[in-house]
Amino acid sequence: MKTWIDMWYEDTFDPEKHHVDVFFSDADCVYRGNIYNETGRAIGDFESPNSAWIERFFKVKWRD
């Protein structure tokens, strides 16, 4: 499986401005989430099997 990002409204993801949520699916071992703009509106989604890529690209800080 490959990593993909789907921006819904012709937006471009800006990790300095936008934020994401991330959920892990243990059924297929994939991380999924939505991308939100600065007003909190969902503007895209993503999927990746690689948590290190998500942390680096989206600047996610994992919680314990």
C-alpha positions as CSV (number, residue, x, y, z in Angstrom):
1,M,0.0,0.0,0.0
2,K,1.2,3.5,-0.8
3,T,0.8,6.7,1.0
4,W,-1.7,9.1,-0.5
5,I,-3.2,12.6,0.2
6,D,-6.5,13.7,-1.3
7,M,-7.2,17.4,-1.1
8,W,-10.9,18.0,-1.7
9,Y,-11.2,21.6,-2.8
10,E,-8.1,22.2,-4.9
11,D,-6.4,23.4,-1.7
12,T,-2.7,22.8,-1.1
13,F,-1.6,21.3,2.2
14,D,0.5,23.7,4.3
15,P,1.9,21.9,7.4
16,E,2.6,25.2,9.1
17,K,-1.0,26.4,8.7
18,H,-3.2,23.3,8.6
19,H,-3.6,20.5,11.1
20,V,-4.6,16.8,10.9
21,D,-6.0,14.0,13.0
22,V,-4.6,10.5,12.8
23,F,-6.3,7.2,13.5
24,F,-4.8,3.7,13.3
25,S,-6.8,0.9,11.8
26,D,-5.6,-2.4,13.2
27,A,-7.8,-4.3,10.7
28,D,-5.4,-3.4,7.8
29,C,-2.5,-1.8,9.7
30,V,-2.9,1.7,8.1
31,Y,-3.0,5.2,9.5
32,R,-5.8,7.4,8.2
33,G,-6.9,11.0,9.0
34,N,-8.4,14.2,7.9
35,I,-6.7,17.5,7.0
36,Y,-8.2,20.7,8.4
37,N,-7.7,24.3,7.5
38,E,-7.1,27.1,10.0
39,T,-10.9,27.5,10.5
40,G,-11.4,23.8,11.3
41,R,-13.0,22.9,8.1
42,A,-12.0,19.5,6.7
43,I,-10.3,20.1,3.4
44,G,-8.8,16.6,2.6
45,D,-7.7,13.2,3.9
46,F,-4.8,10.9,3.8
47,E,-3.7,7.3,4.3
48,S,-0.3,5.8,5.0
49,P,1.2,2.6,6.4
50,N,4.2,4.6,7.6
51,S,3.9,6.5,11.0
52,A,7.3,8.0,10.6
53,W,6.3,9.6,7.3
54,I,3.2,11.0,8.9
55,E,5.1,12.4,11.8
56,R,7.7,14.1,9.5
57,F,5.3,15.3,6.8
58,F,2.4,16.5,9.0
59,K,4.5,17.4,12.0
60,V,2.4,15.2,14.2
61,K,3.5,14.6,17.8
62,W,2.3,11.2,19.0
63,R,0.8,10.9,22.5
64,D,1.6,8.2,25.0
